Amino acid sequence: MTYLENYEVLSSKDLHEMRDILARLTNTDEVDVIGKGREIDASLRCADLGGQSLLHITYGAVPTRVQTQANDEDSLLLFILTGGMAEVKHQGKTFDISPNTGLMRDKRNPLTAHQDAFESFVVPLSIDGLKQHARKLLGEEACLADIQFDVELDLTTPNGQHLRNTVTYIAGALDGPLYEAGNPILQAGLKDLLLTSVLSLLPNSATAALQGRPKAVAVPYYVKRARDFIHAHADMAITLETLARHAGCSYRSLQMAFNDAFGMSPIAYVKYVRLTLAHDDLRRADNGVSVRDVAVKWGFTHMGWFSKCYVEQYGVLPSQTLRSRA
């Protein structure tokens, strides 16, 4: 079956041409055909939903190898295969993807994949855009932390099947009744449907809030004070006593309110913010800067503990992020 047939960007057997356009659209550094005498038969289609793209990509009935490097772009790529399979290594995990198992690729981390007869929907997702959409669903005070997804996605669950059906429906609508309609209201509706489905149906750090709170819960003023203090003083020693005193409330009130607002304790939020800042520094580090330099800067004096926490949050070792910096 051909998806997005009216939105063709490329149809080519020229491997170099495919490499060039993938580098621009998905930051893919290398694409190679595996085996002598084999020829790629690639196609790429891309539809725009008012600033949100929906792509479909095929490589032909050949095995291929894809490799990407980490970059500074805070964005994701959702892959929902329509045929073929691939063995993927990403964020410290090695697993197979297929029409039953999707992939959420984080462009901030490298990826290697060995593909066979690969064809897939690809949904580029801005992390800032997802956070803005989450605030639209939950209220302006919600989901202030980085939204994180599982990298390996089970599409056989009811939620996974519904997401696949939604993406297929949107592609069919764009090819059918909405082709050349040029209606920005309809495009915005499809964009909202796509982003809402991604946030609501795929496991992520905002799932509990999206499933448990149909509308916004106001964040108390004392939580805002503590939150702002954490972001402004993340490089300094911060205790619960300091936060409670600055916020003007009791320890217990602050603990309960932080759990309600962010799904974690105040001290866990401090650790989250510091790891986020360390991650940014490692991705942008100059030559000669070590993991220890960055860890100590953000209050981590025990390297084993820092590495453990970093892997839990980002799926890779801090040294891997440092080596793959732009």
C-alpha positions in Angstrom: 0.0 0.0 0.0 1.2 3.5 -0.8 0.8 6.1 2.0 0.8 9.9 1.4 1.0 9.2 -2.3 0.2 12.9 -3.2 3.0 14.3 -1.1 6.1 12.8 -2.8 9.4 14.5 -2.0 11.7 11.9 -3.4 11.6 8.7 -5.5 15.0 7.5 -6.4 17.5 4.6 -6.8 20.3 7.0 -6.2 21.8 6.3 -2.7 23.6 9.6 -2.6 20.4 11.5 -3.3 18.6 9.6 -0.5 21.4 10.4 1.9 21.3 14.1 1.2 17.6 14.4 1.8 17.6 12.2 4.9 20.4 14.3 6.4 18.3 17.4 6.0 15.0 16.0 7.3 16.0 13.5 9.9 19.7 14.2 10.7 20.7 10.7 9.4 24.4 10.7 8.8 24.9 7.5 7.0 22.7 5.2 4.9 24.3 2.2 3.1 22.9 -0.8 1.2 24.2 -4.1 2.6 25.5 -6.6 0.0 27.0 -6.3 -3.4 24.9 -5.7 -6.5 21.9 -4.5 -4.5 20.1 -1.3 -5.3 18.1 1.0 -3.1 14.6 1.9 -4.3 13.7 4.7 -2.0 10.7 7.0 -1.6 10.0 9.8 0.8 6.7 11.5 1.2 6.0 14.5 3.5 2.7 16.2 4.4 2.4 19.4 6.5 -0.2 19.8 9.2 0.3 23.5 10.0 3.9 23.2 11.2 3.7 19.5 12.1 5.0 17.1 9.6 3.9 13.5 8.8 6.4 11.5 6.7 6.4 8.1 5.1 9.7 6.5 4.0 10.7 3.4 2.2 14.1 2.0 1.2 13.0 -0.9 -1.1 13.3 -4.6 -0.7 17.0 -4.5 0.4 18.9 -4.6 3.7 20.3 -1.3 4.7 22.4 0.2 7.5 21.6 3.6 9.1 23.7 5.5 11.5 23.1 8.9 13.2 25.2 10.9 15.6 24.0 12.9 18.6 23.1 16.6 18.0 21.9 19.6 20.0 18.3 19.4 18.6 15.8 18.8 21.3 13.4 16.8 19.2 12.2 13.2 18.7 11.3 11.0 15.7 8.4 8.6 16.1 8.7 5.5 13.8 5.6 3.4 13.1 6.6 0.7 10.6 4.2 -0.3 7.8 6.5 -3.1 6.6 9.9 -4.7 7.1 11.9 -4.6 10.3 15.1 -3.3 11.9 17.5 -4.1 14.7 18.1 -0.8 16.5 20.7 0.3 19.0 19.6 3.5 20.8 19.9 5.0 24.3 21.7 2.0 25.7 19.2 -0.6 24.4 19.3 -3.0 21.5 16.0 -4.3 20.2 14.0 -5.1 17.1 11.3 -2.8 15.6 8.6 -4.0 13.3 4.9 -3.2 12.5 4.3 -4.4 16.1 7.1 -2.5 17.8 7.7 1.2 17.2 10.6 3.4 18.0 10.9 6.9 19.7 14.2 8.2 18.6 15.8 11.0 20.6 18.0 13.1 18.3 20.2 14.1 21.2 21.5 10.5 21.3 23.2 8.4 18.6 21.4 5.5 16.8 22.5 2.6 14.7 20.0 0.4 12.8 20.2 -2.6 10.4 17.1 -2.6 8.4 15.4 -5.1 6.0 12.7 -4.0 3.5 12.1 -1.1 5.8 9.1 1.2 5.4 7.6 3.5 8.1 5.6 6.5 9.1 7.9 9.0 10.7 6.5 11.8 12.9 9.0 14.6 13.9 8.2 15.9 17.3 9.6 19.0 19.0 10.0 18.5 22.7 9.0 22.2 23.3 5.9 21.6 21.0 4.9 18.6 23.1 5.3 20.5 26.3 3.2 23.3 24.9 0.5 20.8 23.8 0.6 19.1 27.2 0.0 22.5 28.9 -2.9 23.0 26.6 -4.4 19.7 27.8 -3.5 20.1 31.5 -3.1 23.8 32.1 -0.2 26.2 31.9 1.5 25.1 35.1 1.7 21.5 34.1 4.6 19.4 32.6 7.4 21.9 33.1 10.0 19.2 33.1 11.4 17.5 29.9 8.8 15.0 28.5 10.5 11.6 28.2 9.1 8.6 26.3 10.0 4.9 26.3 12.3 4.3 23.4 10.8 0.9 22.5 7.0 1.1 21.8 4.6 -1.9 22.0 2.1 -1.3 19.2 0.1 -4.5 20.0 -1.6 -3.0 23.1 -5.0 -1.2 22.7 -3.2 2.1 23.0 -0.5 1.2 20.5 -3.1 -0.1 18.0 -5.2 3.1 18.4 -2.1 5.3 17.8 -1.3 3.3 14.6 -4.9 3.6 13.4 -4.9 7.3 14.1 -1.7 7.9 12.1 -3.1 5.8 9.3 -6.4 7.7 9.4 -4.6 11.0 9.2 -2.5 9.9 6.2 -5.7 8.6 4.5 -7.6 11.8 5.1 -4.7 13.9 3.7 -4.6 11.7 0.6 -8.4 11.6 0.3 -11.0 14.2 1.2 -8.5 16.7 2.5 -6.1 16.6 -0.4 -5.7 20.2 -1.8 -8.4 21.4 0.6 -5.9 23.9 2.1 -8.1 24.5 5.1 -5.9 25.6 8.1 -8.7 24.8 10.6 -8.8 21.2 9.4 -5.0 21.0 9.4 -4.9 22.3 13.0 -7.4 19.8 14.0 -5.4 16.9 12.6 -2.3 18.3 14.2 -4.0 18.4 17.6 -5.3 14.9 17.1 -1.8 13.6 16.3 -0.1 15.3 19.3 -2.9 14.4 21.7 -2.7 10.8 20.6 1.1 10.7 21.0 1.0 12.2 24.5 -2.1 10.2 25.7 -1.4 6.8 24.1 2.4 6.4 24.5 4.0 5.8 27.9 5.8 9.0 28.9 6.7 11.2 31.9 3.4 13.1 31.6 1.2 9.9 31.4 0.0 10.0 35.0 -1.1 13.6 34.8 -2.8 13.1 31.4 -4.7 10.0 32.7 -5.4 11.3 36.2 -6.2 15.0 35.7 -8.7 15.9 33.0 -8.1 19.5 33.6 -5.5 21.7 35.2 -4.7 21.7 38.9 -3.3 25.1 40.0 0.2 25.0 41.4 0.4 26.7 44.8 2.4 29.9 45.0 4.8 28.3 47.4 5.6 25.5 45.0 6.4 28.2 42.3 8.7 29.9 44.7 10.5 26.6 45.5 10.7 25.7 41.8 12.1 29.0 40.8 14.7 28.9 43.6 15.8 25.4 42.4 16.3 26.6 38.8 18.2 29.7 40.0 20.5 28.0 42.5 20.9 24.5 41.0 24.7 24.8 41.3 24.5 25.4 45.1 23.7 23.1 48.0 19.9 22.8 48.3 18.2 21.1 51.2 14.5 20.5 51.9 14.8 22.9 54.9 16.2 25.6 52.6 13.3 25.1 50.1 10.6 25.1 52.8 12.0 28.3 54.3 12.2 30.0 50.9 8.7 28.8 49.9 7.2 29.8 53.3 5.5 26.5 54.1 6.0 23.3 56.0 8.2 20.4 54.8 5.1 18.2 54.5 3.1 20.8 52.5 5.9 21.2 50.1 6.5 17.5 49.7 2.8 16.8 48.9 2.4 19.8 46.6 5.5 18.9 44.6 4.3 15.3 44.2 0.9 16.7 43.0 2.5 19.2 40.6 5.4 17.3 39.2 5.0 13.7 40.2 8.2 13.8 42.4 9.5 15.1 45.7 11.3 18.5 45.9 14.7 16.8 46.3 14.0 14.5 43.3 13.1 17.6 41.3 16.5 19.2 42.3 18.3 16.0 41.0 16.3 16.1 37.8 17.1 19.7 37.1 20.8 19.2 37.9 21.0 16.1 35.6 19.3 18.1 32.8 21.8 20.9 33.2 24.7 18.4 33.3 23.3 16.8 30.1 23.2 20.1 28.3 26.8 20.9 29.4 28.1 17.5 28.3 26.5 17.9 24.8 28.2 21.3 24.4 31.4 20.7 26.3 34.7 22.1 24.9 37.7 19.9 24.4 39.4 19.0 27.6 36.2 19.1 29.7 35.7 15.8 31.6 32.6 14.1 33.0 33.9 14.8 36.5 34.2 18.5 35.7 30.5 18.7 34.7 29.3 16.4 37.5 31.0 18.4 40.2 29.8 21.7 38.7 26.2 20.5 39.3 26.7 19.0 42.8 27.5 15.4 42.0 30.7 14.4 43.9 30.3 10.6 43.6 30.9 9.6 40.0 29.3 6.2 40.4 26.1 7.8 41.7 26.2 10.4 39.0 26.5 7.8 36.2 23.7 5.7 37.7 21.3 8.7 37.9 22.3 9.9 34.5 21.6 6.5 32.9 18.2 6.3 34.6 17.3 9.7 33.1 18.9 9.5 29.7 19.5 5.9 28.9 23.2 6.3 28.2 26.4 6.9 30.2 27.5 10.5 30.6 30.8 9.6 28.9 28.8 8.5 25.8 27.1 11.9 25.7 30.4 13.7 26.0 32.0 11.6 23.2 29.1 12.2 20.9 28.8 16.0 21.4 28.4 18.2 18.4 
